[in-house]
Amino acid sequence: MKLYYKSTRNSELRVSSSEAILKGLASDGGLFVPEKLPVLDVPMEELKDMTYQETAYAVMKQFLTDFTEDELKDCIARAYDGKFDTEEIAPLAKVGDTYFLELFHGATIAFKDMALSILPHLMITAARKKQVENEIVILTATSGDTGKAALAGFADVKGTRIIVFYPKNGVSPVQELQMTTQKGSNVNVVAIHGNFDDAQSGVKAIFEDQELAKELEEKGYQFSSANSINIGRLVPQVVYYVYAYAKLLANEEISIGEKINIVVPTGNFGNILAAYYAKQMGVPIGKLICASNENKVLFDFFGTGTYDRNREFVLTSSPSMDILVSSNLERLIYLITGEASDKTKELMDGLKGNGSYSITEEMKAKLQDFEAGFATETDTAECIRRVYERTGYVLDTHTAVAAYVCEQYQRKNGDSGKCVVASTASPYKFAKSVMTAIDSKYEAEDDFALLNKLPSVSGVDLPQAIKDILDAKVLHTLECDKNQMKELVKKLLIY
């Protein structure tokens, strides 16, 4: 049965999955959501023996119903291949009593590779299906990892251009170098003078500018997004939670139907929303634990029912989570309003106008699947050191936030259920923070000097993604103020 998508702000709008992927964001500023969340039609007894690629097809066919079997399997085969450095694609590492779902084995050593390896193939296939002749311009804001993964995915892909905005001084040195050294005749990278929320708001404003869209249409361009606002980003993320449960079953770590808890370091809410979708599809998941750093806007929301971005923006050692406007939360808000698009729009207008909104007690009661916690900078560093001293396993800063919150949740609730922590980045992306957490003697050294010392500490060789940037030439030096983003896009595409 064909599954259609509607906007969180207009339930009357109805598009196919390929149209939703091509548009990225609905014209009214809403996010595309499936008319109903599908369920898995393959039992866990079968899923436990499947490869990652086979699991991806079993999950994604339920969401992307206007793709043929051959089209979808071709996209999957092209995405999950030799650019991942492990055959499992997303291996599970058991560390003590906790399972770390390692999502950083792709080309850019961060979890964004899991979806951005396949999004370009889904998008080009969708464009071919819809006979799109315009050049597709991928417009993306990044807090560090999405940018490089999107650039790597779309570089030199025929029929596309990509423009990535990132906050100057708001990403790690390795993250910045990964982006600014990106090759490709169709890529642009721009540092904005502002934070990630400024970049994300600027991109959304460009998407919502109908006059600009018309102007670009006349020049043969149309916008789409590689951020997790694009349903083509979100659906592939559901796969690895299904796969993780199936592998725990295959490894006899759990029994059929046994519930597991999922802990996700969260900024933009896409990664944990994918876990929620997996639960709705039928995966036996108990609690979805939302882990925040000192920018704890989500922690406060789950505790109080009020989302308030009017607070200090904190630059932390886990920069991909330095976010105060969690775009994907809108999809969950839409569900807990009872799919009332007018109510969702009202709340989102409140966020845009006043920087805050509050949900009703009835809506709050529908958030029982979720728990929330946060880690300070001290908590994060101490968790990295403690896990390393106990086990020799090295966590990156984002994963450490989640590991700390996991420990706190278990201690507070006495929940003995098995926990899977989404391990979202390689420690090599944040070498300075990781190494100084393990031993303060490294504080005087810079990130790049420490990259060569981390292998002896972690027992893991320097990843190819790091080797590739060490001697690479910086190709992108563009900068702009946050209110100049629209004009810069026009300059890059039209003038």
Secondary structure, 3 states (H helix, E strand, C coil): CCCCEEECCEEEEEECHHHHHHHCCCCCCCCEEECCCCCCCCCHHHHCCCCHHHHHHHHHHHHCCCCCHHHHHHHHHHHCCCCCCCCCCCCEEEECCEEEEECCCCCCCECCHHHHCCHHHHHHHHHHHCCCCCEEEEEEECCCHHHHHHHHHHCCCCCEEEEEEEECCCCCHHHHHHHHCCCCCCEEEEEEECCHHHHHHHHHHHHHCHHHHHHHHHCCEEEECCCCCCHHHHHHHHHHHHHHHHHHHHCCCCCCCCCEEEEEECCCCHHHHHHHHHHHHCCCEEEEEEEECCCCHHHHHHHHCEEECCCCCCCCCCHHHCCCCCCCHHHHHHHHCCCCHHHHHHHHHHHHHHCEEECCHHHHHHHCCEEEEECCHHHHHHHHHHHHHHHCCCCCHHHHHHHHHHHHHHHHHCCCCEEEEEECECHHHHHHHHHHHHCHHHCCCCHHHHHCCHHHHHCCCCCHHHHHHHCCCCCCCEEEEHHHHHHHHHHHHCC
